[in-house]
Amino acid sequence: MSRLTELLRQVRKADAQLGTDLEAEVAALTKRRTFGLVFEQHQPEAVELPGRVVRRGDKVRVLPPRGGCPYV
């Protein structure tokens, strides 16, 4: 983001109104979207809920019998 802020600063020096408008738009975008690696927003592909009763419409994973090879 430092490169972006530096470019915005240069634009503001050349045209104050354009620089202000661009900074406002970038600020609005950064409030909605986080940049970089964001681990907090990871949504797991599967969640194990061992105490929950299976209901119609649930997607379940069928495990092989104990001691069996899962890749056969």
N, C-alpha and C positions, 0 to 999 in steps of 0.2 A: 504494500500500500504506500510505502514511502515514495516510490517512483511516481505513482499516480498523484500523490499530493504535491510533489515537486512540479509535475507538468501542469497541474491546476494553478499553482502559484505563478508559473510563467505565463499562463493564459490570462490570469487576473492582472498581471503587469501590463500586458498588451491591450486588453479590453476588460475593464473593471466589471461591467455588467455581465458579459459573457462568462467571466470567471466566477462571479457570484452565482449565476444560474447553474453552471456546471457543478459547483460545489454543493448546492442544494440538492441536485439530482443524485449525486454520488452519495451524499449523506442519507437520502431516502433509500437508496439501494442497499447500503451497508446495514441499515436497520432491519431490512427484510431478509437479507442473505448474508451468511457468514462466509468468510473467505479462509482458505487454507484447510488444514486437516481438522475435521470436526468429529471427534469420536462420540460425543454426547448424542448425536442424532442418528446413530446406527440403529437400524431396526433388524432384529434377528430374524433369520429365515424360519426358525422353528423354536418353540418354547415348550419345554417339558412341564406338564402339570400333572404330577402323579396322583394327586388327591381328587382330581376332577373326574366326574362321570362322563363317559363318551356319549354324545348326543347325535341325533341325525343331522347331517350337514357338516360335522366336524371332519377336518382332515387329520388322519391319524397315520402313524408310522408303525408298521407291523414288524416286530422284532423276530429274528429267528429263534428257535428253541435254544435254551441254554446249552452251551457246549458245542453248538453247531457253528459252522463257518458262515459268516454273513455274506461271503462273496460267491457262494455256490448257487 
